[in-house]
Amino acid sequence: MKEFKFLSINILCLLILLAGCAKPRQEIQMTSTQHAVRTTVQKEEQSLDVRWDIGYIEAEGMAVAPSNAESEAQGKLLAREGAILNARQRLLEEIQGVQIDGVTTMINLMANTTIRGYISGIVKNAHVVSDSENWEDGVYSVKVRIPKTSVASVAYSNYQSKFSMTPVSISNIGYTGLVIDARGIIIKESLMFNVLTDSGILIYGPSKVSFNVVQNNTMATFVSSIEIAQRDTRVSSNPIVIKAVSSRGVDIVISEADGVKIQQAIQKEDFLNSGRVIVVLE
């Protein structure tokens, strides 16, 4: 039988969670599925799941009823509360490790008490998406979920000066977005990144996208196939599709010719300023 580490239900755990304290984040193993790009962390037979294409962070929590429960019903209720608390703590661990740029993660920003308070509120309000279906073994499990954009908006607000203040204008004249095929290239996923040519010319990055866009979205959507990207409404009906040639940490490198093609295309409509960018990863 699989062994589980069960959570004791007590007020101290809740205070620790709200204070933004958590165990160090486990190493992340990047995997791909047929319909999504996922990051999965295995820990004591539980998991954290980041669905980059759908845009949520999900965690599973487990607990058992305290031995002094007065009835089975009370025990089940308390175990459920404990499982939710456990799942929220694991969400916090994952949030702390979200990469913001090449050198900064969310845990660095959470040294600021205001930001830590925002994140604690997000975790506290995580939505329960599934409950234990088998209570007979005495273990209660739940899965909770938060939108990735809720975390991203907190991070982006701390870097507002890096973004463009140009108003978004959409006319769908010419090319309507950018799809970067980065399959086969190791890229460290980040909330903020740059797209550069081989010679270092900046094509896309925070300074190229309106801050109004990232207040409710991320700089780009990550998906697992070209077909999914081309169907995504983010890039509309006629995106430019280019191939990445390499990476530099969190930044994506493209050819000089593709850089020129993009710069010419945005003269008709600046789809970069409106954040209409999708990156395809394996």
N, C-alpha and C positions, 0 to 999 in steps of 0.2 A: 504494500500500500504506500502511496506517496505520502511523504511527510510534509506537513505544513507548519509554518511558524505562525501561531495564533496571536492575535492582538488582545491584550488586556484592556478592558473598558474602564477608563478613569479620566477624570477631569484634567490631569496633568498632560495627557496626550493631546487633548484639544487645545490647551494653551500653547503647547509646543508648535502645533500646526499653524495656529493663527499668528504666532510670532515669526513664522517663516523659516523655521529651523527644520532641517531634514538631514538624513544620512547622505554621504557623498553619492553622487549619481554613478550607476553602474555603466560599464563600457557598452556602447551601442553597436549592434551588428546590423549592417544595412542589408536588407533583403528586398526582392521584388516579387510581385504577384501578378496574375493575369490582368487585374483591373486597377491596381494601385501600387504606389511606391510606399513602402512601410519601413519604419524603424521599430525594431522589437527588442526589448530588454527582458531577459529571463532572470528571475530572481525568486528562489524558493518556490518554484512551480507556479508563480504568478507572472503576469506580463504587463508591460506598458506598450501601447500601440499608437504610433503616430501615422495617421493617414494624410500624407501630404497633398494628394490630389483632391480628396474630399475636404480636407482642412480641419481635422479635429485631433485632439489628443485624448486617448482613452486609457484607463487603468482599471485593473481588477483588484479588489480587496477581499480578504477572508477573515472570518472570526468564528469563535464558538461561544455558546452561552456560558455565563458565569456559573460556577458550581452552586451558588446560593440563590439561584432563580427560584421564585416561589411556584412557578408553573411552567409547563412546556411553552405556552403561548408567550409568557413574559420572557422566557429564555430566548425564544426565536426573535422577539422584538429587539432585545438587547444585543443579540448576535448580529442582527441586521445593522443596527446603529454602529456597532464596532467595525463591521465590514466596510461600511461607507467611510468611516473615519480612516481606516487603513488605506482604502483606495484613494482618498483625497491626499493623504500623506505621500503616496507614491506618485500622484500627479505632480505634487510640488517638487519632488525629486527630478522628474522629467523636465519641468519648466525651468528649473535652475540650470539645466544643461543646454537649453536652446541657444544655438549660436546666433549672435547678433551680427557680428562682422568677423573679420579674420582673427581678431585677438580677444574679443569680448563675448561673454555669455551672460545669460540673465542673472546668474548668481552674483555677478559683479555689480549689476544695476541694483540688485536687491539689498545692497549695503545702504542704499538710500531708504529711510524709513517710510517715506511716502509711497515709493514704488513697491516696497515690500507689503504695505497695506493694501494697495490695489491688487497685487497678486494673491494675497491671502483671501481677499473678497471673492476673486474669480474662482479660486479653489473651493472655497466654502459653498459656492453656489453651483458647483459642478452637477450636471444633470445625470440622474441614475437612468441608464438605458436598459439594464437587464438585472433581474434578481435570481437568486438561487432557485433552481427547479427541483433540487433534491435535498431536502432537509433531513432525511432519514439517517445520513451518516454523521449528523451533528455539526456539520460545517455549513456556514452561511456565506455565500459569495455574491458580490455585486460588481457591476461594471459602471463606471461613471465617465462622463465625457465633457470636455469643454471645447469650444471652437478655437482653432489656432489663431484666428484674427483677434480674439480678445487679448491674447498674450502679445501678439505682434503690435497692436495699437499702443500698448503701454510702452513697449520698447521704442517704437518710432517717435512717440511724443517726446522722448528724451533726446532725440536727434533731429528735431524739427528744422534746425538751421541748415542741415545737410541737403534738404529736399528743395525741389523747385517750388516757387510760389506762383508759377504761371497757371492761369485758369485752364481747366480742361475743355477742349473743343472737339466734338466728334461729328464728322460729316460722312464717313465711310466712302470717301473718294480715294480711288487707288487701293493701295495695300491697307489692310485693316488691323494688322497686328504682326507680332514676331514669334515664330516658333524656333527654338534652338535645339537641335538634335545633339545631345551630349552623351548618347549611349556609348559605352566603351571607355569613357573618360572618368577618372576618379575626381569627384567634386565634393567638397565639404559643404553641405547645404547650410545656408545662412539666410537670415531675414534681410540682411543688406549685403549686396555683392555688386561687382562691376562686370560689364562685358567689354573686353578690350580687343584691339587688333594685335597682331604679332609685334608691331612696333610700339604698342602702348597707347594708341589713340583710344580715348574713352568713347564708347558707343552708347552704353546704357549703365545707369547707376543711380544712386539717390538723387544726385543733382539733375538727372534727366527726367524724373517722374514727379508729378505734382503731389504735394503733401496731402491735398484733399483726397487723393486716391488711397493712400496708405492709412488714412484714418479709419477706413472701413474694409481694407483689404491688405494683401501682402504685395511686395514688389513684383512677384511672379508666382505662377502656379506650377507645381512640379507634377508631372504625370509619367506613366510608364510606357506609352507608345505614341507614335506619330498620329495614328488614327484617332486616339482619344483627344490629342491636342487639337487636331483639325476640326473636331466636332464641338470643342469647347467654345461657348459663347464669348469667352473673354477675348479671343482674338477674332471673333466674328467670322465672316465668310471667305475672306481672301488674304490670309496671312503670308508673309515671307517665311519660307522654311530654309534654314541654313544649318550647316554642320559645324559644331565646335571642333577645334583642332587640338586644344589642350586646356589645362587649367593651371591657375596659380593660386593655390590655397582655395579660398571661396570664390575667386574670380574665374570667369569663363573667357577663354581666348578664341577668337575667330580669325579668319583670313582677312587680309587687307582688302581683297576684292569684295567680300561680303560686307565689310565695314563701309565701303564706298556705296554699295547697293542700298544699305539701310539709310545712310545719310541722305542719299538722293530721294528715297521713298518718303522720308518724313518732311520733305519740302512741301509735298501736297497735303499730307495730314500727319500730324505728330502723334502717332499711336504710342510712342514711347512715353510721352508726357502723361498719357492716360493709363499707363501701366498695363497695356495690352501685350503681355509677354508670358510665354509658356516655355518651360524647360523640360525636355524629355530625358529621363534617366532610366538606367536599367535597375 
